[in-house]
Amino acid sequence: MADLPATQGVPVVRADFSDDSTWRRLMKEIAAPTEEGFGADVEFVEDRTLAGMDAVAIAAGYRRAYPHQYRHPILFVVDAVAVSAPDHPLLVINLNARDSSGPFRTLPRQVQSIENNLSIANMDYFEFARSTGPDGVFRGF
């Protein structure tokens, strides 16, 4: 079982340590406001215990314990796929105990929309999860 980092913002967890420049680029892209001016309330953390794990193992390592034990309903993971794929799709993990939707991937520029809408309960996780493309990546509505 992975330990969820205690953060004020939604965690963006680094699980792949193969490319520091890509990590820095992704942090910058996620932290930047959208064209509409929306920013993501996230905190970047590194977890070397996740290095080398695939998406299934990473997702299985986090219990669904929001809102009882976790402050946030989701977390984003920068894993080997996010680092190596050309469009850098981050893994999105559902922490909500009341929603059975599984993980999906999202483009870095969609983190703001997902975080904003889930944090204020404007939308539900499953709405994003079911709006992915055939490749399992959410690219926006």
DAVEN-V582137 format. One record per pair of residues at least 12 apart in sequence whose ideal C-beta (glycine too) atoms are under 7 Angstrom apart, sorted by the first residue. I is the first residue (numbers start at 1). J is the second residue. If there is no record, write none. Layout:
i=I j=J
i=I j=J
//
This chain:
i=1 j=61
i=1 j=63
i=2 j=49
i=2 j=50
i=2 j=61
i=2 j=62
i=4 j=62
i=4 j=70
i=4 j=75
i=5 j=45
i=7 j=43
i=7 j=45
i=8 j=43
i=9 j=41
i=9 j=42
i=9 j=43
i=10 j=41
i=10 j=42
i=10 j=72
i=10 j=74
i=10 j=75
i=10 j=76
i=10 j=115
i=10 j=119
i=11 j=43
i=11 j=45
i=11 j=72
i=11 j=75
i=12 j=30
i=12 j=42
i=12 j=44
i=12 j=76
i=12 j=78
i=13 j=45
i=13 j=47
i=13 j=50
i=13 j=75
i=13 j=77
i=13 j=78
i=14 j=44
i=14 j=45
i=14 j=46
i=14 j=47
i=14 j=78
i=15 j=47
i=15 j=50
i=15 j=51
i=15 j=53
i=15 j=58
i=15 j=77
i=15 j=78
i=15 j=79
i=16 j=51
i=16 j=78
i=16 j=79
i=16 j=80
i=16 j=83
i=17 j=48
i=17 j=51
i=18 j=83
i=19 j=83
i=22 j=83
i=23 j=78
i=26 j=78
i=26 j=88
i=26 j=108
i=27 j=44
i=29 j=108
i=29 j=109
i=30 j=42
i=30 j=108
i=30 j=111
i=34 j=112
i=38 j=112
i=38 j=116
i=39 j=112
i=40 j=111
i=40 j=112
i=40 j=115
i=41 j=115
i=41 j=119
i=42 j=111
i=42 j=115
i=55 j=79
i=55 j=81
i=55 j=91
i=55 j=103
i=58 j=77
i=58 j=79
i=58 j=91
i=59 j=93
i=59 j=103
i=62 j=93
i=62 j=95
i=64 j=94
i=64 j=95
i=64 j=96
i=64 j=97
i=65 j=95
i=65 j=97
i=66 j=95
i=66 j=96
i=66 j=97
i=68 j=97
i=70 j=95
i=72 j=95
i=73 j=95
i=73 j=96
i=73 j=118
i=73 j=125
i=74 j=92
i=74 j=93
i=74 j=94
i=74 j=95
i=74 j=118
i=74 j=125
i=75 j=93
i=75 j=95
i=76 j=90
i=76 j=91
i=76 j=92
i=76 j=111
i=77 j=90
i=77 j=91
i=77 j=93
i=78 j=90
i=79 j=91
i=87 j=107
i=88 j=108
i=89 j=105
i=89 j=106
i=89 j=107
i=89 j=137
i=90 j=105
i=90 j=106
i=90 j=108
i=90 j=111
i=91 j=103
i=91 j=105
i=92 j=104
i=92 j=105
i=92 j=106
i=92 j=114
i=94 j=125
i=96 j=125
i=99 j=124
i=99 j=125
i=99 j=126
i=101 j=125
i=101 j=126
i=101 j=129
i=102 j=129
i=104 j=128
i=104 j=129
i=104 j=132
i=104 j=136
i=104 j=138
i=105 j=136
i=105 j=137
i=105 j=138
i=106 j=137
i=106 j=138
i=107 j=137
i=107 j=139
i=110 j=138
i=110 j=139
i=110 j=140
i=113 j=140
i=114 j=128
//
